[in-house]
Amino acid sequence: MIDDEFYIKSYCSIRNNQIVYDGKILFEDASSDFSVFIKSAYKELLSSYPKFYKMDALSKLSTVASSVVLDGASIDPADEANIATVFSNSASSLDTDRAHQTLIDEDQGYGASPSIFVYTLPNICLGELSIKYKLYAENSFFIFDRFNAAHLFHYAELLLKNKQADQVLCGWVEVEGDHSEAFVYLVGSSGETPHSEQEINRLYNQ
């Protein structure tokens, strides 16, 4: 019996004020302020989605990177998609956690904002994607010291081979203080780039 073969269909990386899609620069902005950069990218690349402005920084970054990939793959937000999401980072939701704690400290516990508190779990960004694109397959968010291609590879392969998803959106999305980085890619049964640890690492390190 021949094992199923899967491929990396497309990918998006966001680093150093640049958004790269399948190896080509799609957007760049000189602003050193993440909030300014990500809002500019949203206006340039995404169709209108007002909920974007209410998201925390991690969800905004995840939404932009993932939307570039999903829109490029012609995933219609109006359709239900059997796409699983497997994301990871090293800082969890620390950036939002700090903002939440600051509000508490400033007003002796009475200044906490529900709109910030709701984002004090890293997997909320996957919930935002699931709502936007009607993704009903499994979603998981993992915390590692560094980018872990092996884990993303094996988890995606497991989901696909067990027919728990038709495609898997994998990613590393990180926002902590002034540092932000995203690498998101879509795995499925068609494409040109073989789905392997080596290829995942190669694309991540480009």
C-alpha atoms as one frame of an Amber mdcrd trajectory, in Angstrom:
protein
   0.000   0.000   0.000   1.410   3.365  -1.016   1.297   6.028   1.676  -0.631
   9.184   0.954   1.573  12.038  -0.201   0.927  15.605   0.853   2.255  18.939
  -0.307   2.810  22.480   0.914   0.396  24.341  -1.329   1.431  27.899  -0.395
   2.966  29.868   2.442   3.228  33.370   3.872   5.913  34.843   6.098   5.831
  38.183   7.883   9.130  39.552   9.163  11.035  42.817   9.154   8.072  44.856
   7.875   7.634  42.600   4.856   4.945  40.142   3.858   6.192  37.407   1.547
   3.811  35.066  -0.248   5.248  32.014  -2.018   8.668  33.666  -2.176   7.537
  37.027  -3.529   7.219  40.274  -1.590   3.526  41.073  -1.401   3.655  44.081
   0.924   6.213  46.155   2.804   6.070  49.177   5.062   8.880  51.064   6.754
   6.965  51.668   9.973   8.672  50.284  13.090   5.324  50.309  14.925   3.676
  46.871  14.626   0.136  48.226  15.001   0.687  50.691  12.158   2.300  48.040
   9.941  -0.356  45.367  10.450  -3.248  47.792   9.905  -1.646  49.034   6.689
  -1.183  45.443   5.532  -4.799  44.625   6.342  -6.091  47.605   4.342  -3.869
  46.727   1.396  -4.356  42.965   1.245  -7.618  41.929   2.892 -11.231  42.526
   2.042 -13.301  44.433   4.574 -13.604  42.589   7.883 -14.449  45.149  10.598
 -13.881  42.665  13.426 -10.160  42.885  12.639  -9.873  46.199  14.486 -11.158
  44.662  17.736  -8.565  41.862  17.766  -5.396  41.752  19.830  -2.004  41.924
  18.103  -1.519  38.135  17.889  -4.910  37.620  16.257  -4.309  40.471  13.815
  -0.980  38.968  12.784  -2.503  35.484  12.451  -5.451  36.813  10.469  -3.319
  38.699   7.960  -0.836  35.853   7.385  -3.536  33.175   7.231  -5.846  35.217
   5.008  -3.045  35.728   2.480  -2.661  31.944   2.269  -6.349  31.008   2.352
  -7.432  33.715  -0.078  -4.584  32.684  -2.375  -5.903  29.119  -2.249  -9.390
  30.405  -3.127 -10.909  29.342   0.187 -14.252  31.118   0.181 -15.272  32.444
   3.629 -18.885  31.801   2.597 -18.283  28.025   2.400 -17.700  25.538   5.190
 -14.133  24.227   4.924 -12.727  21.015   6.418  -9.420  22.709   7.207  -7.644
  22.058  10.504  -5.385  24.663  12.105  -2.173  23.814  13.964  -0.307  26.864
  15.249   2.529  27.495  17.676   4.793  30.116  19.240   7.082  30.599  22.232
   5.412  33.518  24.022   1.818  32.261  24.200  -0.444  35.328  24.674   2.121
  37.169  26.813   1.814  40.465  24.939  -1.930  40.629  25.638  -1.477  39.255
  29.164   0.783  42.201  29.970  -1.735  44.703  28.648  -4.438  43.036  30.746
  -2.293  43.133  33.895  -1.364  46.773  33.327  -5.027  47.794  33.316  -5.623
  45.856  36.520  -2.631  47.448  38.243  -3.584  50.962  37.165  -7.026  50.816
  38.780  -6.655  48.396  41.707  -8.318  45.604  39.791 -11.293  47.599  38.521
  -9.795  48.609  35.184  -9.743  45.184  33.568 -11.200  45.268  30.043 -13.309
  42.308  28.829 -12.268  43.141  25.275  -8.619  42.521  26.220  -9.214  39.658
  28.657 -10.914  37.559  25.975  -7.566  37.356  24.127  -5.502  36.085  27.065
  -5.278  32.616  25.515  -3.142  32.093  22.380  -5.652  29.804  20.668  -8.206
  32.625  20.444  -6.515  33.640  17.189  -7.574  30.253  15.772 -11.112  30.912
  16.885 -11.047  34.179  14.965  -9.876  32.342  11.834 -12.491  29.648  12.286
 -15.225  32.276  12.453 -13.937  34.232   9.464 -13.470  31.204   7.185 -15.988
  28.758   8.720 -13.326  26.209   9.600 -14.869  23.306  11.493 -11.991  20.823
  11.733  -9.634  20.522  14.711  -7.635  23.516  15.918  -4.642  23.308  18.246
  -2.089  25.794  19.535   1.258  24.639  20.970   4.021  26.413  22.875   7.679
  25.630  22.085  10.999  27.315  22.865  11.574  27.783  19.150  10.069  27.001
  15.748   9.381  23.261  15.698   8.994  21.971  12.152   8.973  18.323  13.291
   5.900  18.759  15.455   3.959  20.706  12.816   4.861  18.117  10.183   3.852
  15.062  12.216   0.639  16.593  13.561  -0.509  17.702  10.106   0.320  14.305
   8.602  -1.662  12.570  11.348  -4.742  14.711  10.722  -4.587  14.218   6.965
  -3.867  10.489   6.966  -6.640   9.845   9.467  -9.046  11.841   7.276  -9.742
  14.289  10.095  -9.165  17.180   7.707  -8.874  17.731   3.973  -6.187  20.390
   4.456  -4.182  21.717   7.398  -3.152  25.318   7.977   0.031  25.311  10.040
   1.813  28.265  11.554   4.237  29.972  13.880   2.865  33.335  15.008   4.648
  35.425  17.611   4.065  38.874  19.078   5.999  39.989  22.119   6.752  43.649
  22.676   8.510  45.015  19.609   9.110  41.549  18.136   6.615  40.035  15.722
   6.906  37.165  13.286   4.578  34.896  11.342   5.052  31.874   9.119   1.881
  30.168   7.906   1.476  27.449   5.272  -1.267  25.242   3.890  -0.848  21.479
   3.474  -3.014  19.323   1.215  -3.041  16.526  -1.326  -1.914  18.683  -4.246
   0.937  21.079  -4.889   4.561  21.161  -5.976   6.487  21.342  -2.690   6.639
  18.022  -0.817   5.420  18.202   2.760   8.504  17.348   4.822  10.418  18.692
   7.805  13.219  19.738   5.498  10.957  21.765   3.231   9.139  23.376   6.165
  12.462  24.469   7.668  13.729  25.665   4.296  10.718  27.877   3.699  10.733
  29.167   7.281  14.404  30.150   7.048  14.178  31.879   3.662
